[in-house]
Amino acid sequence: MLHHAEQAAAYYPIQEPTLSFIRHNENITYKVTEPLSGKSYLLRIHKSVTGGLSGIQHTREGLQAEMTLLRWLHRQDILQAQKPVANRNGEYVTEYRSEELGTVCATMLEWIEGATLDEAYTEQVAYRLGGNLADFHGFSRGAGAKNEARPSYGAERIDDALGKLAYGVEAGVYSEEQFTLIRDVLGIVKLQMHELDERDRAWGLIHADFQRGNVVVANGNPVFIDYCLYGNGYYLFDVGSAATLFKGEARRALLDGYASKAPFSATDIRFVEGQILWDIFISYSMFIQDAERGGWIKDHAARICGTLAKDFVAGKDVFDAF
C-alpha cells in the first residue's frame, strides 16, 4: 500500500517525506515525517477495509465537515486537537483519482506525540478525560443544528442496524434467540432515546469512536484523536464509550470528571448502559457481513447475550460489568 501513500502525500508541501504504515481500518493511515524539519503528520486515505465501515463520513462533504470541526477546536483552543494541513492548492480535503482505489479522498493532520492510553493510567487521567469530554460536548452544544454531512447515531439508525444484524442468524454467527435478545435491548434503547429527546440539549455532535488507540496521553493530558466517525448523537453515547476504556474506580473517576463540567447524575447511568450496548451492536452491524474481519463477533455476542444483555433487559445494573 506504500504507493497509495506516496501518491497521496505528493499533494502536500512536505519535503522528501518518509512514510510509515500505521493501519488499515476505516482509513488507510500512515505517519509522514519530514526529515529536514523533523515534523510529523498523519496521512489518511479514506478507503475503508470493509464495506460496513464506509459511509457519508468518507464523502468530500463529510470530510470537509470533519476538517472544519478540527480547525474550530484548534482555533478556539477548546481542546488539544490534530490540526488539519492544507494541500498544495490550499484545500483541506484532497480528492484525486487512483488506478486501484478509484476516486478517493485524503486528508493530512499534524501529529500529536504521546503514549496510547492503556489500563496502567491512573484515576487522575480518567478524571481529566471525563472533563475534556465535557468540554467537547460544551462546544458541541454551542455549535448549533445537526450536521447533515455526518453520520447519525439516533433512533432511526437502530432500524437500519437491526436489518443488517439479522444477517447474523442466517450466517450462523448467533442464534435466533440471541438476535431476539439484541432486538429487545435495542427496543429499550430506542425508548430511552425518546426520553432523552425530552431533555434540553442531550443531543449534538459526538466523537462516537472512543477506544484506547484513539486517545493519546500527552504530558498527562488525554487527547482525543481520530474523529473519522464523529457525527450526530446523544452525549451519553460518548460517555459510555469513554467509560469502558477504564475499569473499577478509574471508570467512576471518568464520570466524576464529566459531571464536574457537564450535566450528569447517577440516574443517567441506566441511559449510559443502553448507549454502550448500542455502540457494541453498531460495531457488529459494520462487520457482520465480512466473515474474515467479523470473526470476533460470534464469541463476543455469546458473552454479551449470555449475561449483560439479559441483565439489562431485566433492569439490572450492568455498568460495571462491561
N, C-alpha and C positions, 0 to 999 in steps of 0.2 A: 504493500500500500504506500510505500515511500514516494512513488512517482505521483500519486494523488496529492500528497502533502507538498511536494516540490512545485507542482503546478499551481496550487492554491497560494502558497507562500510568495510566489513570484509577483502577485498582485499587490504586495505590501512593500513599503520602503525599508526593508530590513537588509542590511549589507551582509552578504555571504553567510546566510543562516545555517546553523546546524539543527537537524531535526531529530527528535527522539519520540518514538511511538509511545503513547500512553494506553489507549484502549479504543475499542470499537463497541459502542453500546447504542445509545440514542444518536450519537455522532461519532465520527472518526476524529480522534483528538491526538495532537502532537504538541510537545514542548518545543518551542522555537527559541534558540539562543543566538544573539548577535555577538560574535566574538570581540569585535572592536570595542563596543560599548559595555559588554558584559550583561546587557539587559536580556530578560527572558519574557516570553509571551506564550499564550495558549492559542493554538490554531485549532479551529473546529470546522470540519467539513460535515455539513448537515445531511448525512445519509445514514439512516439507522440500520442496525444489524439485522432487524426483523421487522416485518410489515406492521406488527402491532404497536411498535413504538413511533411510527410515523404519524403525522397529524398536522394540524394547522400551524403548530409551532415551528415546522420546518419550511413554511412558505416565506417568501420575501417579506410579506406584510407582518407575519408573526415574528420574524427575526428583527425587523425594524422596531417593533414594539418592545422586544427584549432589550435591544441596544439603547432605546430611549429610556427605559426603566433604569438601566445601569448607569447611564450618563446622569440622570436625575439624582440617583443615590450618591454618586461621586461628587457632583457639583454642590449639592446641598449638605454634604458631609453628615448625612444621617447615619450611615453605616460604612464601614470599610467595604469596598466592593471592587471587583475587577473592572478596570476602565477600558471601554472599547477603543480599538485602534482603527483609524481610518485607512483605507487603501490608497493607492496612488491617485485615485480620482476624487479623494475626499469623502468617499462613501463608507458607511459602517457595515453594510451588507454587500458582499461581493457575489454576484451571480454570473456564472460562466458555464461553458459547455465542456464536458469531459467525454471522451470517446467511450469509456466504460460505464460511467455513472450517469451520463445524460446531462440534462440541465440541473445544476446543483448550486447551492449557496454555501458560502464560507464566511466565517467571522473570526476576528482576532481580538484577544483581550490581554491586558497586561497581567503578568504572572504575579501571584502573591506567595511569597516564601513563608513556609510554616510547616508544622507537623500535622499529619492527618489525625483527626480525632480518634481516640480509642478508649477502651474501658479504664485505662490507667489514669485518665484525667479526673480531677477531684470535683467535689460538690461545688467548689468556687467557680470552676469553668462552666459547669452545668447551670448554675445560677446566672452567670453572665450571658450564656447563650439564651436563656429564657428572656432576659432583659433586652438583648439585641433583637430577638424575635418580636417582642412587644414594640420596639422602636420601628421595626419594619412595618408592622401592622398599623401603627400610628400614622406612618407615612401613607400607607395604603388608604386609610380612612379619609385622608385629605386629597387623595388622587382623583376622586370623582367616580364617574359611571363605569360600568362593566366594559372591559376591553374586548371587542368582538373578534380581534385578531389573535386571541389566545385561547387555550383550552378552558373548558368549564368543568368543574367538579361537583355540580349540583345534582338535584333530584332527577333532572331529565337524562343525565348520563347513566343513572342506575339501570334504567330500562335497556339502554344500549349495551351496558356491561353484561346484564343477565342474558341477553341474546347471544353474546359471544361465549359466556361461561357455559351455556347449555351444551356446547360442543364437547365439553369435558366429559360428559356422560357418554356420549356417542364414542369418544376416543378411549374410554376406559380409564381416564385419569382419576375420576372419582365416581361414586355410586349415585344412583338417583336419589337415595336417601340423603347423601351428603349435599347434593345440589339443592334439594328441598330446604335443607337447613341454611345453606347460603342465601337462598331466596327469602327465607324467614328473617334472617339477620338484616338483609338489605331492606326488607319491608319496614322493619323497626327504624332503621337508619333514615329512611325516607320520611317517616312520621316525625322523627327528631328534627330533620331539616325544616319541616313545616313549622315546628315550634321555634326554631332558631330564626326563621323568617319574621317572626313577630317581634324579635328583639331589634333594638336600634343598632344598626351598623355591625351586624355579626358576619357580614359577607363583604368580600373585597378581593384585592389582589393578594395571592398567596404564593409562597415559594414552591410548595407541592412536591418536593423531592428531597426530603431530609434523610440522608444516610451518612455513615461515617466518612466516606470518601468525598462527600460534598461539604464538609466542614474542615477548615484549616485553622489551626491554633497558631496565631502569630503574636508573639510577645504576651502570651496569656489571654489574648482576645480571640474567641471563636468567631471566625469569619465565614459567612455563607458563600459558597461558590456554586457554579452550575445552575443557572436559572432557566435551563432549557425547557423544563416542564411547567414553569410558573404560569399561573392563569387565574381564573376567577373561581373562588371557592369560599368556604367557611373558615374563619381564622382558626377555629378549633381543629381543623384538619392538620394545619401546620403544628399546632401544639401537641397533638397526638403523635404525629410523625417524629417530631424532635424528641419527645419524651422517651420514645422507645430506643433512642441511642444510648440511654443510661439505664442502670439497674439500681434498685434499692433507694437509699437516701439521696443519691445523686438525681434520680428521676424526680423525686419530690422537690429537690432544690431547683430544678428547672421550672417547675410550676410556680414556686415561690418567686423566682426571678421574673417570670412573666407577669405574675399578679402584682409585682411591685410597680409596674408601669402600664398595665392594661386591665380592663375589666375581666375578672376571673374569680370564681369561688368554688368551694368544694362541690356544690351541686352541679357544676359543669362537667365533672369527671365522667358522669354517665354519657354525656354527649361526646366527650373525647374518646371514650371506649368505642362508640359507634363509628367515629371518624377513622380510628385506627383500623378497624375491620374493613371499612370501606376502602381505605388505602391498600390493604392487603389484596382485596378482591379486584381492585383496579389493576394491580400488578399481574394477577392471574389472567385477566382479560387481555392484557398486552402480549402475553407469551403462550396462551393456551393452544393456539393453532400452529405453534412452532415446536414440533416434537423434539428437535435437537436442543434448543435453548430453553424449552419449558419443562424439561425433565424433572426439575426440582419441585414442581407443583404437586405431584402425586403424594409424596411424603409430607410436604408442608400442609396440604389440605387435610390429610388424615389427622395430623396433630391439631390443627385449628378446629376442625369439625368434631374431633374426639372429646374435647373438653371446653375450650374457650367459647366457641360459638354456642354450644348448648347452654353453658352457664349464662352467657349474655342474654339469650332468648328467655331464660328463666328469671332474669332480673338480678342476677348475682353480680357482685363487684369483680371485675376481671382486669382492672387497670394494671395491677402489679404482676399479673401472670404473663404478660406479653414478653 
